[in-house]
Amino acid sequence: YADAIRWLQALVWPDHPDRRARLDAALALVSADPVPLVRGDALDLLPRVLAGIGTGVTPVVFHHATLIHFEAYAAERFRDLVPRLAASRGGDLVWVVAEAGTGSGVHLEVIDFRNPAPTPERVADVHPHGAWLRWVVKA
């Protein structure tokens, strides 16, 4: 964990003390109840990690500002992979995505594959670095 923590801390810009405070608070929560970290390529690891999750637990695949760091072909492969993995689990998967759109900001979308016709549902707008989240109110 120590290397991963130092890496996360190094990613916070020095002139963003509010982001550092949020990260430190999150790290304190994780240190109280550690989670397993798996190192490797998401395209290779995600199928294996999901295969290790049995029935009775609905996995949630979440990412925020992640695919921008993938090569374009790899990001497209990831976008194709998640629905296929959901299908392989009989639809038992929820995908929560917060990635930058095409000039329209960052939206938090949920795709619940347990629904008969899963479609992205915009549930919030989010700051690219987590400074705020505004829930979308449905009429």
Backbone torsions as a table, in degrees:
resi	resn	phi	psi	omega
1	TYR	NA	-34.5	-173.4
2	ALA	-57.5	-43.8	179.3
3	ASP	-65.3	-41.2	-179.9
4	ALA	-65.0	-39.4	179.1
5	ILE	-65.2	-45.6	179.0
6	ARG	-61.6	-38.6	179.1
7	TRP	-64.6	-46.8	178.7
8	LEU	-60.1	-42.7	179.5
9	GLN	-64.2	-35.5	179.7
10	ALA	-68.3	-24.0	-178.8
11	LEU	-77.6	-15.4	-179.8
12	VAL	-83.0	125.4	-178.9
13	TRP	-63.3	139.7	-176.1
14	PRO	-58.2	-29.5	-178.1
15	ASP	-90.9	21.4	178.4
16	HIS	-122.8	67.0	-177.8
17	PRO	-63.8	-27.7	178.3
18	ASP	-66.7	-38.8	176.5
19	ARG	-67.1	-38.9	178.6
20	ARG	-63.4	-40.4	179.3
21	ALA	-63.7	-41.6	177.9
22	ARG	-64.6	-41.9	178.2
23	LEU	-63.0	-45.2	179.9
24	ASP	-60.6	-39.7	178.3
25	ALA	-65.0	-42.0	178.6
26	ALA	-65.5	-40.9	178.9
27	LEU	-64.0	-35.5	176.8
28	ALA	-63.6	-40.5	177.4
29	LEU	-64.0	-44.4	-178.9
30	VAL	-67.0	-35.9	-179.9
31	SER	-67.4	-26.8	177.6
32	ALA	-75.1	-26.6	-179.0
33	ASP	-146.0	76.5	-173.3
34	PRO	-59.0	145.9	176.0
35	VAL	-113.9	151.5	178.7
36	PRO	-70.4	137.4	174.0
37	LEU	-106.5	136.6	-180.0
38	VAL	-121.1	121.0	-177.7
39	ARG	-93.3	137.3	175.3
40	GLY	149.7	-167.8	-178.2
41	ASP	-82.9	125.1	-176.9
42	ALA	-57.8	-35.7	-178.7
43	LEU	-66.2	-31.1	178.0
44	ASP	-87.0	-38.8	-173.1
45	LEU	-78.5	-38.3	-174.1
46	LEU	-56.6	-45.7	177.9
47	PRO	-60.2	-39.9	-179.6
48	ARG	-68.8	-41.6	179.7
49	VAL	-64.2	-45.1	179.9
50	LEU	-65.6	-34.5	178.2
51	ALA	-62.9	-26.9	179.3
52	GLY	-82.0	-3.4	179.7
53	ILE	-99.2	115.1	-176.2
54	GLY	-75.1	-176.2	177.7
55	THR	-73.0	160.6	-179.6
56	GLY	89.9	-7.9	177.0
57	VAL	-129.4	121.2	178.1
58	THR	-88.2	114.1	178.2
59	PRO	-70.7	147.6	175.7
60	VAL	-119.6	120.2	175.0
61	VAL	-95.6	118.7	-177.9
62	PHE	-125.3	137.6	170.5
63	HIS	-151.9	145.5	-179.7
64	HIS	-135.6	122.4	178.8
65	ALA	52.1	45.5	-177.6
66	THR	-107.1	-47.9	-172.9
67	LEU	-65.7	-20.2	176.1
68	ILE	-63.4	-21.9	-179.8
69	HIS	-90.8	-2.9	177.3
70	PHE	-90.3	152.2	166.4
71	GLU	-61.7	152.3	-175.7
72	ALA	-55.5	-43.8	-179.3
73	TYR	-64.9	-35.7	-179.3
74	ALA	-72.0	-37.8	176.7
75	ALA	-62.6	-41.8	178.4
76	GLU	-65.1	-41.0	177.3
77	ARG	-62.0	-39.7	178.8
78	PHE	-64.0	-44.5	179.3
79	ARG	-61.5	-31.6	176.8
80	ASP	-80.1	-31.1	-175.3
81	LEU	-68.5	-44.5	-173.5
82	VAL	-59.3	-48.9	177.5
83	PRO	-60.7	-35.7	177.7
84	ARG	-66.1	-38.8	177.5
85	LEU	-66.5	-38.4	176.4
86	ALA	-61.0	-44.3	179.4
87	ALA	-62.0	-38.6	-179.6
88	SER	-67.4	-19.6	177.2
89	ARG	-98.8	13.8	-178.3
90	GLY	68.8	26.9	179.1
91	GLY	86.7	3.0	-177.2
92	ASP	-84.4	76.9	179.8
93	LEU	-165.1	143.9	174.1
94	VAL	-122.3	135.0	-178.6
95	TRP	-115.6	120.4	179.5
96	VAL	-113.7	119.1	-170.2
97	VAL	-124.4	130.9	171.7
98	ALA	-133.3	86.6	-179.7
99	GLU	-124.5	151.3	179.4
100	ALA	-64.5	137.2	176.9
101	GLY	-89.4	-158.8	179.9
102	THR	-96.7	78.6	176.6
103	GLY	80.8	2.5	-176.1
104	SER	-107.9	17.6	178.7
105	GLY	86.4	-166.3	-179.0
106	VAL	-111.7	125.2	178.9
107	HIS	-114.1	141.9	172.0
108	LEU	-92.1	117.2	-179.1
109	GLU	-118.9	146.3	177.2
110	VAL	-119.7	130.1	173.5
111	ILE	-119.2	109.7	-177.4
112	ASP	-99.8	103.1	-176.6
113	PHE	-73.3	-5.7	175.0
114	ARG	-75.0	-16.8	176.3
115	ASN	-76.4	148.1	-179.6
116	PRO	-60.1	-34.2	179.3
117	ALA	-127.8	78.7	-176.2
118	PRO	-67.0	127.3	176.8
119	THR	-136.4	151.8	178.4
120	PRO	-62.3	131.3	175.4
121	GLU	-117.9	117.8	178.1
122	ARG	-73.4	119.2	-177.6
123	VAL	-111.0	-17.0	-179.4
124	ALA	-163.2	161.0	167.1
125	ASP	-106.4	141.7	-175.8
126	VAL	-132.2	150.8	173.1
127	HIS	-72.8	141.4	-177.9
128	PRO	-57.0	-25.6	-178.8
129	HIS	-115.5	19.1	173.8
130	GLY	80.2	14.4	-178.4
131	ALA	-68.5	-28.6	179.8
132	TRP	-156.5	163.2	175.2
133	LEU	-141.4	130.7	177.9
134	ARG	-119.8	113.9	179.2
135	TRP	-66.0	142.1	174.6
136	VAL	-85.9	122.9	-179.3
137	VAL	-93.4	124.1	177.9
138	LYS	-86.2	138.1	179.8
139	ALA	-79.1	NA	NA
